[in-house]
Amino acid sequence: MSMGAYDEDEHERRERKNGSVDAGFDDERTVYHGKVEYDSGDSAEALLDQFRKMKDE
């Protein structure tokens, strides 16, 4: 059998494997403590100026 090719038995085996759901794992949510801060950064015009500089180099 060439690589990637499989027969009917292999097809059925894969169908059985893909048809089952493994729910045996722990689905407990993790609690995170802390804070998130966002920096909006420079204005759009300042970012465009920086891009133009980088492009010219």
C-alpha distance matrix in Angstrom:
0.0 3.8 6.7 8.4 6.3 7.1 8.7 12.4 13.1 11.7 13.8 16.7 16.5 16.8 19.5 21.5 21.2 22.4 25.0 26.9 29.5 30.4 34.2 34.9 36.0 39.6 40.5 43.9 45.2 46.3 49.9 50.8 54.3 55.6 56.2 54.6 56.5 55.7 57.3 57.6 58.2 60.0 61.0 58.9 61.2 61.0 57.2 57.4 59.8 57.6 54.6 56.8 57.8 54.3 53.3 56.3 55.5
3.8 0.0 3.8 6.3 5.5 8.1 10.8 14.5 15.4 13.4 14.9 18.3 18.0 17.5 20.3 22.6 21.9 22.6 25.5 27.5 29.8 30.7 34.4 35.2 35.9 39.4 40.1 43.4 44.4 45.4 48.9 49.4 52.9 54.0 54.4 52.6 54.4 53.3 54.7 55.0 55.4 57.1 58.1 55.9 58.1 57.9 54.1 54.2 56.6 54.3 51.3 53.4 54.4 50.9 49.8 52.7 52.0
6.7 3.8 0.0 3.8 5.5 8.3 11.7 15.2 15.8 13.0 14.4 17.8 17.1 15.9 19.0 21.3 20.0 20.5 23.7 25.5 27.5 28.1 31.8 32.6 33.0 36.4 37.0 40.3 41.1 41.9 45.4 45.8 49.3 50.3 50.7 48.9 50.7 49.7 51.1 51.4 51.8 53.6 54.7 52.5 54.8 54.5 50.8 50.9 53.3 51.0 48.1 50.3 51.2 47.7 46.8 49.7 48.9
8.4 6.3 3.8 0.0 3.8 6.6 10.3 13.2 14.2 11.1 11.7 15.3 14.9 13.2 15.9 18.6 17.5 17.5 20.6 22.7 24.7 25.7 29.3 30.4 30.9 34.2 34.6 38.0 38.7 39.8 43.3 43.8 47.3 48.4 48.7 46.8 48.6 47.6 49.1 49.3 50.0 51.8 52.7 50.5 53.0 52.9 49.1 49.2 51.8 49.6 46.7 49.0 50.1 46.7 45.7 48.9 48.3
6.3 5.5 5.5 3.8 0.0 3.8 7.0 10.3 11.7 9.4 10.0 13.6 13.8 12.9 15.3 18.0 17.6 17.9 20.6 22.9 25.4 26.7 30.4 31.6 32.5 36.0 36.4 39.9 40.9 42.2 45.7 46.5 50.1 51.3 51.7 49.8 51.7 50.7 52.3 52.5 53.2 55.0 55.9 53.6 56.1 56.1 52.3 52.4 55.1 53.0 50.0 52.3 53.6 50.1 49.1 52.2 51.7
7.1 8.1 8.3 6.6 3.8 0.0 3.8 6.9 8.0 5.8 6.9 10.2 10.5 10.3 12.6 15.0 15.1 15.9 18.2 20.5 23.3 24.7 28.4 29.6 30.8 34.4 35.0 38.6 39.9 41.4 45.0 46.1 49.8 51.3 51.8 50.2 52.3 51.5 53.4 53.6 54.6 56.6 57.4 55.3 58.0 58.0 54.2 54.5 57.3 55.1 52.2 54.6 56.0 52.5 51.6 54.9 54.4
8.7 10.8 11.7 10.3 7.0 3.8 0.0 3.8 5.5 5.4 6.3 8.9 10.1 10.9 12.5 14.6 15.6 16.6 18.3 20.7 23.9 25.5 29.2 30.5 32.1 35.8 36.4 40.1 41.6 43.4 47.0 48.4 52.1 53.7 54.3 52.8 55.0 54.3 56.3 56.5 57.6 59.6 60.4 58.3 61.0 61.1 57.4 57.6 60.5 58.5 55.5 58.0 59.4 56.0 55.1 58.4 57.9
12.4 14.5 15.2 13.2 10.3 6.9 3.8 0.0 3.8 5.4 5.0 6.2 8.6 9.9 10.5 12.4 14.2 15.3 16.2 18.8 22.2 24.2 27.8 29.3 31.2 34.9 35.4 39.1 40.7 42.8 46.5 48.0 51.8 53.6 54.2 52.8 55.1 54.5 56.6 56.8 58.2 60.3 60.9 58.9 61.7 62.0 58.3 58.6 61.6 59.6 56.8 59.3 60.8 57.5 56.6 60.0 59.8
13.1 15.4 15.8 14.2 11.7 8.0 5.5 3.8 0.0 3.8 5.4 5.2 6.1 8.7 9.8 10.7 12.3 14.2 15.2 17.1 20.6 22.2 25.8 27.0 29.1 32.8 33.6 37.4 39.3 41.3 45.0 46.7 50.5 52.4 53.3 52.2 54.7 54.2 56.5 57.0 58.4 60.6 61.5 59.6 62.6 62.6 58.9 59.5 62.4 60.3 57.6 60.2 61.6 58.3 57.6 61.0 60.6
11.7 13.4 13.0 11.1 9.4 5.8 5.4 5.4 3.8 0.0 3.8 5.4 5.0 6.2 8.5 9.9 10.5 12.2 14.0 15.8 19.0 20.4 24.1 25.2 26.9 30.7 31.5 35.1 36.8 38.7 42.4 43.9 47.6 49.4 50.3 49.0 51.5 51.0 53.2 53.7 55.0 57.2 58.2 56.3 59.2 59.2 55.5 56.1 58.9 56.8 54.1 56.8 58.1 54.7 54.1 57.5 56.9
13.8 14.9 14.4 11.7 10.0 6.9 6.3 5.0 5.4 3.8 0.0 3.8 5.5 5.2 6.2 8.8 9.9 10.5 12.0 14.6 17.8 19.8 23.4 25.0 26.7 30.3 30.7 34.4 35.9 38.0 41.6 43.1 46.9 48.7 49.3 47.9 50.2 49.6 51.9 52.1 53.5 55.8 56.5 54.5 57.5 57.7 54.0 54.5 57.5 55.5 52.7 55.4 56.9 53.6 52.9 56.4 56.1
16.7 18.3 17.8 15.3 13.6 10.2 8.9 6.2 5.2 5.4 3.8 0.0 3.8 5.4 5.0 6.2 8.6 9.9 10.3 12.6 16.2 18.4 21.8 23.4 25.6 29.2 29.7 33.4 35.2 37.5 41.2 43.0 46.8 48.8 49.6 48.4 51.0 50.6 53.1 53.4 55.0 57.4 58.2 56.3 59.4 59.6 56.0 56.6 59.7 57.7 55.1 57.8 59.4 56.1 55.6 59.1 58.8
16.5 18.0 17.1 14.9 13.8 10.5 10.1 8.6 6.1 5.0 5.5 3.8 0.0 3.8 5.4 5.3 6.2 8.7 9.9 11.3 14.6 16.1 19.7 20.9 22.9 26.7 27.5 31.2 33.2 35.3 39.0 40.8 44.6 46.7 47.6 46.7 49.3 49.1 51.6 52.2 53.8 56.3 57.2 55.6 58.7 58.7 55.0 55.9 58.8 56.6 54.2 57.0 58.4 55.0 54.7 58.2 57.7
16.8 17.5 15.9 13.2 12.9 10.3 10.9 9.9 8.7 6.2 5.2 5.4 3.8 0.0 3.8 5.4 5.0 6.0 8.3 10.2 13.1 14.8 18.4 19.9 21.5 25.1 25.6 29.3 31.0 33.0 36.6 38.2 42.0 43.9 44.7 43.6 46.1 45.7 48.1 48.6 50.2 52.6 53.6 51.9 54.9 54.9 51.3 52.1 55.1 53.0 50.4 53.3 54.7 51.4 51.0 54.6 54.2
19.5 20.3 19.0 15.9 15.3 12.6 12.5 10.5 9.8 8.5 6.2 5.0 5.4 3.8 0.0 3.8 5.4 5.2 5.8 8.7 12.0 14.5 17.8 19.9 21.7 25.2 25.3 29.1 30.7 33.1 36.6 38.5 42.2 44.2 44.9 43.8 46.3 45.9 48.5 48.8 50.6 53.0 53.7 52.0 55.2 55.4 51.8 52.6 55.7 53.8 51.3 54.2 55.7 52.6 52.2 55.8 55.6
21.5 22.6 21.3 18.6 18.0 15.0 14.6 12.4 10.7 9.9 8.8 6.2 5.3 5.4 3.8 0.0 3.8 5.6 5.1 6.5 10.2 12.4 15.7 17.4 19.7 23.3 23.8 27.5 29.6 32.0 35.7 37.7 41.5 43.8 44.8 43.9 46.7 46.6 49.3 49.9 51.8 54.4 55.3 53.8 57.1 57.1 53.6 54.6 57.7 55.7 53.3 56.3 57.8 54.6 54.4 58.1 57.7
21.2 21.9 20.0 17.5 17.6 15.1 15.6 14.2 12.3 10.5 9.9 8.6 6.2 5.0 5.4 3.8 0.0 3.8 5.5 5.8 8.6 10.1 13.7 15.1 17.0 20.7 21.3 25.1 27.0 29.2 32.9 34.8 38.6 40.8 41.8 41.0 43.8 43.8 46.5 47.2 49.0 51.7 52.7 51.3 54.6 54.5 50.9 52.1 55.1 52.9 50.6 53.7 55.0 51.8 51.7 55.4 54.9
22.4 22.6 20.5 17.5 17.9 15.9 16.6 15.3 14.2 12.2 10.5 9.9 8.7 6.0 5.2 5.6 3.8 0.0 3.8 5.6 7.7 10.0 13.3 15.5 16.9 20.3 20.3 24.1 25.6 27.9 31.5 33.3 37.0 39.1 39.8 38.8 41.4 41.2 43.9 44.4 46.3 48.9 49.7 48.2 51.5 51.6 48.1 49.1 52.2 50.2 47.9 50.9 52.4 49.3 49.1 52.8 52.5
25.0 25.5 23.7 20.6 20.6 18.2 18.3 16.2 15.2 14.0 12.0 10.3 9.9 8.3 5.8 5.1 5.5 3.8 0.0 3.8 6.7 9.9 12.7 15.3 17.3 20.5 20.3 24.1 25.8 28.5 32.0 34.1 37.9 40.1 40.9 40.0 42.8 42.7 45.5 45.9 48.0 50.7 51.4 50.0 53.4 53.6 50.1 51.2 54.4 52.5 50.3 53.4 54.9 51.9 51.8 55.5 55.4
26.9 27.5 25.5 22.7 22.9 20.5 20.7 18.8 17.1 15.8 14.6 12.6 11.3 10.2 8.7 6.5 5.8 5.6 3.8 0.0 3.8 6.6 9.4 11.7 14.1 17.3 17.6 21.3 23.5 26.2 29.7 32.0 35.8 38.2 39.3 38.8 41.7 42.0 44.9 45.7 47.8 50.7 51.6 50.4 53.9 53.9 50.5 51.9 55.0 52.9 50.9 54.1 55.5 52.5 52.6 56.4 56.1
29.5 29.8 27.5 24.7 25.4 23.3 23.9 22.2 20.6 19.0 17.8 16.2 14.6 13.1 12.0 10.2 8.6 7.7 6.7 3.8 0.0 3.8 6.0 8.9 10.8 13.8 13.8 17.6 19.7 22.5 26.0 28.3 32.1 34.6 35.7 35.3 38.4 38.7 41.8 42.7 44.9 47.9 48.9 47.9 51.4 51.4 48.1 49.6 52.7 50.6 48.8 52.1 53.5 50.6 50.9 54.6 54.3
30.4 30.7 28.1 25.7 26.7 24.7 25.5 24.2 22.2 20.4 19.8 18.4 16.1 14.8 14.5 12.4 10.1 10.0 9.9 6.6 3.8 0.0 3.8 5.6 7.5 10.9 11.7 15.3 17.7 20.2 23.8 26.3 30.0 32.7 34.1 33.9 37.2 37.8 40.9 42.1 44.3 47.4 48.7 47.9 51.4 51.1 47.8 49.6 52.5 50.2 48.6 52.0 53.1 50.1 50.7 54.4 53.8
34.2 34.4 31.8 29.3 30.4 28.4 29.2 27.8 25.8 24.1 23.4 21.8 19.7 18.4 17.8 15.7 13.7 13.3 12.7 9.4 6.0 3.8 0.0 3.8 5.6 8.2 8.7 12.3 15.0 17.8 21.3 24.0 27.7 30.5 32.1 32.2 35.6 36.5 39.8 41.1 43.4 46.7 48.0 47.4 51.0 50.7 47.6 49.6 52.5 50.3 48.8 52.4 53.4 50.6 51.4 55.1 54.6
34.9 35.2 32.6 30.4 31.6 29.6 30.5 29.3 27.0 25.2 25.0 23.4 20.9 19.9 19.9 17.4 15.1 15.5 15.3 11.7 8.9 5.6 3.8 0.0 3.8 6.7 8.9 11.9 15.1 17.4 20.9 23.7 27.3 30.3 32.3 32.7 36.2 37.4 40.7 42.3 44.5 47.8 49.4 49.0 52.6 52.0 48.9 51.1 53.8 51.4 50.1 53.7 54.5 51.7 52.6 56.2 55.5
36.0 35.9 33.0 30.9 32.5 30.8 32.1 31.2 29.1 26.9 26.7 25.6 22.9 21.5 21.7 19.7 17.0 16.9 17.3 14.1 10.8 7.5 5.6 3.8 0.0 3.8 6.2 9.1 12.0 13.9 17.6 20.2 23.8 26.7 28.7 29.2 32.7 33.9 37.2 38.9 41.1 44.5 46.2 46.0 49.5 48.7 45.7 48.0 50.6 48.2 47.0 50.7 51.4 48.5 49.7 53.3 52.4
39.6 39.4 36.4 34.2 36.0 34.4 35.8 34.9 32.8 30.7 30.3 29.2 26.7 25.1 25.2 23.3 20.7 20.3 20.5 17.3 13.8 10.9 8.2 6.7 3.8 0.0 3.8 5.6 8.9 10.9 14.3 17.2 20.7 23.9 26.0 26.8 30.4 32.0 35.4 37.3 39.6 43.1 44.9 44.9 48.5 47.7 44.9 47.3 49.9 47.5 46.6 50.3 51.0 48.3 49.6 53.2 52.4
40.5 40.1 37.0 34.6 36.4 35.0 36.4 35.4 33.6 31.5 30.7 29.7 27.5 25.6 25.3 23.8 21.3 20.3 20.3 17.6 13.8 11.7 8.7 8.9 6.2 3.8 0.0 3.8 6.4 9.3 12.6 15.6 19.1 22.1 23.9 24.5 28.1 29.5 33.0 34.7 37.2 40.6 42.2 42.2 45.8 45.2 42.5 44.9 47.6 45.3 44.5 48.2 49.0 46.5 47.7 51.3 50.8
43.9 43.4 40.3 38.0 39.9 38.6 40.1 39.1 37.4 35.1 34.4 33.4 31.2 29.3 29.1 27.5 25.1 24.1 24.1 21.3 17.6 15.3 12.3 11.9 9.1 5.6 3.8 0.0 3.8 6.5 9.4 12.8 16.1 19.4 21.4 22.5 26.2 28.0 31.6 33.5 36.1 39.6 41.3 41.7 45.3 44.5 42.0 44.7 47.2 45.0 44.4 48.2 48.8 46.5 48.0 51.5 50.9
45.2 44.4 41.1 38.7 40.9 39.9 41.6 40.7 39.3 36.8 35.9 35.2 33.2 31.0 30.7 29.6 27.0 25.6 25.8 23.5 19.7 17.7 15.0 15.1 12.0 8.9 6.4 3.8 0.0 3.8 6.5 9.6 13.0 16.1 17.9 18.8 22.5 24.3 27.9 29.8 32.4 36.0 37.7 38.2 41.8 41.0 38.6 41.3 43.8 41.7 41.2 45.0 45.7 43.4 45.0 48.5 48.0
46.3 45.4 41.9 39.8 42.2 41.4 43.4 42.8 41.3 38.7 38.0 37.5 35.3 33.0 33.1 32.0 29.2 27.9 28.5 26.2 22.5 20.2 17.8 17.4 13.9 10.9 9.3 6.5 3.8 0.0 3.8 6.4 9.9 13.0 15.3 16.5 20.2 22.4 25.9 28.2 30.5 34.2 36.2 36.9 40.4 39.3 37.0 39.9 42.2 39.8 39.6 43.4 43.8 41.6 43.5 46.8 46.1
49.9 48.9 45.4 43.3 45.7 45.0 47.0 46.5 45.0 42.4 41.6 41.2 39.0 36.6 36.6 35.7 32.9 31.5 32.0 29.7 26.0 23.8 21.3 20.9 17.6 14.3 12.6 9.4 6.5 3.8 0.0 3.8 6.7 10.1 12.5 14.3 18.1 20.7 24.2 26.6 29.1 32.8 34.8 35.9 39.4 38.2 36.2 39.3 41.5 39.2 39.3 43.1 43.5 41.5 43.5 46.8 46.1
50.8 49.4 45.8 43.8 46.5 46.1 48.4 48.0 46.7 43.9 43.1 43.0 40.8 38.2 38.5 37.7 34.8 33.3 34.1 32.0 28.3 26.3 24.0 23.7 20.2 17.2 15.6 12.8 9.6 6.4 3.8 0.0 3.8 6.6 9.1 11.0 14.8 17.5 20.9 23.6 25.9 29.6 31.8 33.0 36.4 35.0 33.1 36.4 38.3 36.0 36.3 40.1 40.3 38.4 40.6 43.8 43.0
54.3 52.9 49.3 47.3 50.1 49.8 52.1 51.8 50.5 47.6 46.9 46.8 44.6 42.0 42.2 41.5 38.6 37.0 37.9 35.8 32.1 30.0 27.7 27.3 23.8 20.7 19.1 16.1 13.0 9.9 6.7 3.8 0.0 3.8 7.1 10.0 13.5 16.7 20.0 22.9 25.1 28.9 31.2 32.8 36.0 34.5 32.9 36.4 38.1 35.8 36.5 40.2 40.2 38.6 41.1 44.0 43.2
55.6 54.0 50.3 48.4 51.3 51.3 53.7 53.6 52.4 49.4 48.7 48.8 46.7 43.9 44.2 43.8 40.8 39.1 40.1 38.2 34.6 32.7 30.5 30.3 26.7 23.9 22.1 19.4 16.1 13.0 10.1 6.6 3.8 0.0 3.8 7.0 10.2 13.7 16.7 19.8 21.8 25.5 28.0 29.8 32.9 31.2 29.9 33.4 34.9 32.7 33.7 37.3 37.2 35.8 38.4 41.2 40.4
56.2 54.4 50.7 48.7 51.7 51.8 54.3 54.2 53.3 50.3 49.3 49.6 47.6 44.7 44.9 44.8 41.8 39.8 40.9 39.3 35.7 34.1 32.1 32.3 28.7 26.0 23.9 21.4 17.9 15.3 12.5 9.1 7.1 3.8 0.0 3.8 6.7 10.2 13.3 16.3 18.5 22.2 24.5 26.4 29.5 27.9 26.7 30.2 31.8 29.8 30.9 34.5 34.5 33.3 35.8 38.6 38.1
54.6 52.6 48.9 46.8 49.8 50.2 52.8 52.8 52.2 49.0 47.9 48.4 46.7 43.6 43.8 43.9 41.0 38.8 40.0 38.8 35.3 33.9 32.2 32.7 29.2 26.8 24.5 22.5 18.8 16.5 14.3 11.0 10.0 7.0 3.8 0.0 3.8 6.7 10.1 12.9 15.3 19.0 21.2 22.9 26.1 24.6 23.2 26.7 28.4 26.5 27.3 30.9 31.1 29.9 32.3 35.2 34.8
56.5 54.4 50.7 48.6 51.7 52.3 55.0 55.1 54.7 51.5 50.2 51.0 49.3 46.1 46.3 46.7 43.8 41.4 42.8 41.7 38.4 37.2 35.6 36.2 32.7 30.4 28.1 26.2 22.5 20.2 18.1 14.8 13.5 10.2 6.7 3.8 0.0 3.8 6.6 9.7 11.9 15.6 17.8 19.9 22.9 21.3 20.3 23.8 25.3 23.5 24.8 28.2 28.4 27.5 30.0 32.7 32.5
55.7 53.3 49.7 47.6 50.7 51.5 54.3 54.5 54.2 51.0 49.6 50.6 49.1 45.7 45.9 46.6 43.8 41.2 42.7 42.0 38.7 37.8 36.5 37.4 33.9 32.0 29.5 28.0 24.3 22.4 20.7 17.5 16.7 13.7 10.2 6.7 3.8 0.0 3.8 6.2 8.7 12.4 14.4 16.2 19.4 18.1 16.8 20.3 22.0 20.4 21.4 24.9 25.3 24.5 26.9 29.6 29.7
57.3 54.7 51.1 49.1 52.3 53.4 56.3 56.6 56.5 53.2 51.9 53.1 51.6 48.1 48.5 49.3 46.5 43.9 45.5 44.9 41.8 40.9 39.8 40.7 37.2 35.4 33.0 31.6 27.9 25.9 24.2 20.9 20.0 16.7 13.3 10.1 6.6 3.8 0.0 3.8 5.2 8.9 11.4 13.6 16.4 14.7 13.8 17.4 18.8 17.2 18.7 22.0 22.2 21.7 24.3 26.8 26.8
57.6 55.0 51.4 49.3 52.5 53.6 56.5 56.8 57.0 53.7 52.1 53.4 52.2 48.6 48.8 49.9 47.2 44.4 45.9 45.7 42.7 42.1 41.1 42.3 38.9 37.3 34.7 33.5 29.8 28.2 26.6 23.6 22.9 19.8 16.3 12.9 9.7 6.2 3.8 0.0 3.8 6.8 8.3 10.2 13.3 12.3 11.5 14.8 16.6 15.6 16.9 20.0 20.7 20.6 22.7 25.3 25.8
58.2 55.4 51.8 50.0 53.2 54.6 57.6 58.2 58.4 55.0 53.5 55.0 53.8 50.2 50.6 51.8 49.0 46.3 48.0 47.8 44.9 44.3 43.4 44.5 41.1 39.6 37.2 36.1 32.4 30.5 29.1 25.9 25.1 21.8 18.5 15.3 11.9 8.7 5.2 3.8 0.0 3.8 6.7 9.0 11.3 9.4 8.8 12.5 13.6 12.4 14.2 17.2 17.5 17.5 20.0 22.2 22.6
60.0 57.1 53.6 51.8 55.0 56.6 59.6 60.3 60.6 57.2 55.8 57.4 56.3 52.6 53.0 54.4 51.7 48.9 50.7 50.7 47.9 47.4 46.7 47.8 44.5 43.1 40.6 39.6 36.0 34.2 32.8 29.6 28.9 25.5 22.2 19.0 15.6 12.4 8.9 6.8 3.8 0.0 3.8 6.5 8.0 5.9 6.3 9.8 10.5 10.0 12.1 14.6 15.1 15.8 18.1 20.0 20.8
61.0 58.1 54.7 52.7 55.9 57.4 60.4 60.9 61.5 58.2 56.5 58.2 57.2 53.6 53.7 55.3 52.7 49.7 51.4 51.6 48.9 48.7 48.0 49.4 46.2 44.9 42.2 41.3 37.7 36.2 34.8 31.8 31.2 28.0 24.5 21.2 17.8 14.4 11.4 8.3 6.7 3.8 0.0 3.8 5.4 5.3 6.3 8.7 10.0 10.8 12.4 14.4 15.6 16.8 18.4 20.3 21.7
58.9 55.9 52.5 50.5 53.6 55.3 58.3 58.9 59.6 56.3 54.5 56.3 55.6 51.9 52.0 53.8 51.3 48.2 50.0 50.4 47.9 47.9 47.4 49.0 46.0 44.9 42.2 41.7 38.2 36.9 35.9 33.0 32.8 29.8 26.4 22.9 19.9 16.2 13.6 10.2 9.0 6.5 3.8 0.0 3.8 5.5 5.1 6.2 8.7 9.9 10.5 12.3 14.3 15.3 16.3 18.4 20.3
61.2 58.1 54.8 53.0 56.1 58.0 61.0 61.7 62.6 59.2 57.5 59.4 58.7 54.9 55.2 57.1 54.6 51.5 53.4 53.9 51.4 51.4 51.0 52.6 49.5 48.5 45.8 45.3 41.8 40.4 39.4 36.4 36.0 32.9 29.5 26.1 22.9 19.4 16.4 13.3 11.3 8.0 5.4 3.8 0.0 3.8 5.4 5.0 6.2 8.7 9.7 10.5 12.4 14.3 15.2 16.6 18.7
61.0 57.9 54.5 52.9 56.1 58.0 61.1 62.0 62.6 59.2 57.7 59.6 58.7 54.9 55.4 57.1 54.5 51.6 53.6 53.9 51.4 51.1 50.7 52.0 48.7 47.7 45.2 44.5 41.0 39.3 38.2 35.0 34.5 31.2 27.9 24.6 21.3 18.1 14.7 12.3 9.4 5.9 5.3 5.5 3.8 0.0 3.8 5.4 5.1 6.2 8.6 9.9 10.7 12.5 14.2 15.5 17.0
57.2 54.1 50.8 49.1 52.3 54.2 57.4 58.3 58.9 55.5 54.0 56.0 55.0 51.3 51.8 53.6 50.9 48.1 50.1 50.5 48.1 47.8 47.6 48.9 45.7 44.9 42.5 42.0 38.6 37.0 36.2 33.1 32.9 29.9 26.7 23.2 20.3 16.8 13.8 11.5 8.8 6.3 6.3 5.1 5.4 3.8 0.0 3.8 5.4 5.0 6.1 8.6 9.9 10.6 12.2 14.3 15.7
57.4 54.2 50.9 49.2 52.4 54.5 57.6 58.6 59.5 56.1 54.5 56.6 55.9 52.1 52.6 54.6 52.1 49.1 51.2 51.9 49.6 49.6 49.6 51.1 48.0 47.3 44.9 44.7 41.3 39.9 39.3 36.4 36.4 33.4 30.2 26.7 23.8 20.3 17.4 14.8 12.5 9.8 8.7 6.2 5.0 5.4 3.8 0.0 3.8 5.4 5.0 6.1 8.6 9.8 10.3 12.3 14.5
59.8 56.6 53.3 51.8 55.1 57.3 60.5 61.6 62.4 58.9 57.5 59.7 58.8 55.1 55.7 57.7 55.1 52.2 54.4 55.0 52.7 52.5 52.5 53.8 50.6 49.9 47.6 47.2 43.8 42.2 41.5 38.3 38.1 34.9 31.8 28.4 25.3 22.0 18.8 16.6 13.6 10.5 10.0 8.7 6.2 5.1 5.4 3.8 0.0 3.8 5.4 5.1 6.3 8.7 9.8 10.7 12.7
57.6 54.3 51.0 49.6 53.0 55.1 58.5 59.6 60.3 56.8 55.5 57.7 56.6 53.0 53.8 55.7 52.9 50.2 52.5 52.9 50.6 50.2 50.3 51.4 48.2 47.5 45.3 45.0 41.7 39.8 39.2 36.0 35.8 32.7 29.8 26.5 23.5 20.4 17.2 15.6 12.4 10.0 10.8 9.9 8.7 6.2 5.0 5.4 3.8 0.0 3.8 5.5 5.1 6.3 8.6 10.0 11.0
54.6 51.3 48.1 46.7 50.0 52.2 55.5 56.8 57.6 54.1 52.7 55.1 54.2 50.4 51.3 53.3 50.6 47.9 50.3 50.9 48.8 48.6 48.8 50.1 47.0 46.6 44.5 44.4 41.2 39.6 39.3 36.3 36.5 33.7 30.9 27.3 24.8 21.4 18.7 16.9 14.2 12.1 12.4 10.5 9.7 8.6 6.1 5.0 5.4 3.8 0.0 3.8 5.4 5.1 6.1 8.6 10.1
56.8 53.4 50.3 49.0 52.3 54.6 58.0 59.3 60.2 56.8 55.4 57.8 57.0 53.3 54.2 56.3 53.7 50.9 53.4 54.1 52.1 52.0 52.4 53.7 50.7 50.3 48.2 48.2 45.0 43.4 43.1 40.1 40.2 37.3 34.5 30.9 28.2 24.9 22.0 20.0 17.2 14.6 14.4 12.3 10.5 9.9 8.6 6.1 5.1 5.5 3.8 0.0 3.8 5.5 5.0 6.2 8.8
57.8 54.4 51.2 50.1 53.6 56.0 59.4 60.8 61.6 58.1 56.9 59.4 58.4 54.7 55.7 57.8 55.0 52.4 54.9 55.5 53.5 53.1 53.4 54.5 51.4 51.0 49.0 48.8 45.7 43.8 43.5 40.3 40.2 37.2 34.5 31.1 28.4 25.3 22.2 20.7 17.5 15.1 15.6 14.3 12.4 10.7 9.9 8.6 6.3 5.1 5.4 3.8 0.0 3.8 5.4 5.2 6.5
54.3 50.9 47.7 46.7 50.1 52.5 56.0 57.5 58.3 54.7 53.6 56.1 55.0 51.4 52.6 54.6 51.8 49.3 51.9 52.5 50.6 50.1 50.6 51.7 48.5 48.3 46.5 46.5 43.4 41.6 41.5 38.4 38.6 35.8 33.3 29.9 27.5 24.5 21.7 20.6 17.5 15.8 16.8 15.3 14.3 12.5 10.6 9.8 8.7 6.3 5.1 5.5 3.8 0.0 3.8 5.5 5.4
53.3 49.8 46.8 45.7 49.1 51.6 55.1 56.6 57.6 54.1 52.9 55.6 54.7 51.0 52.2 54.4 51.7 49.1 51.8 52.6 50.9 50.7 51.4 52.6 49.7 49.6 47.7 48.0 45.0 43.5 43.5 40.6 41.1 38.4 35.8 32.3 30.0 26.9 24.3 22.7 20.0 18.1 18.4 16.3 15.2 14.2 12.2 10.3 9.8 8.6 6.1 5.0 5.4 3.8 0.0 3.8 5.6
56.3 52.7 49.7 48.9 52.2 54.9 58.4 60.0 61.0 57.5 56.4 59.1 58.2 54.6 55.8 58.1 55.4 52.8 55.5 56.4 54.6 54.4 55.1 56.2 53.3 53.2 51.3 51.5 48.5 46.8 46.8 43.8 44.0 41.2 38.6 35.2 32.7 29.6 26.8 25.3 22.2 20.0 20.3 18.4 16.6 15.5 14.3 12.3 10.7 10.0 8.6 6.2 5.2 5.5 3.8 0.0 3.8
55.5 52.0 48.9 48.3 51.7 54.4 57.9 59.8 60.6 56.9 56.1 58.8 57.7 54.2 55.6 57.7 54.9 52.5 55.4 56.1 54.3 53.8 54.6 55.5 52.4 52.4 50.8 50.9 48.0 46.1 46.1 43.0 43.2 40.4 38.1 34.8 32.5 29.7 26.8 25.8 22.6 20.8 21.7 20.3 18.7 17.0 15.7 14.5 12.7 11.0 10.1 8.8 6.5 5.4 5.6 3.8 0.0
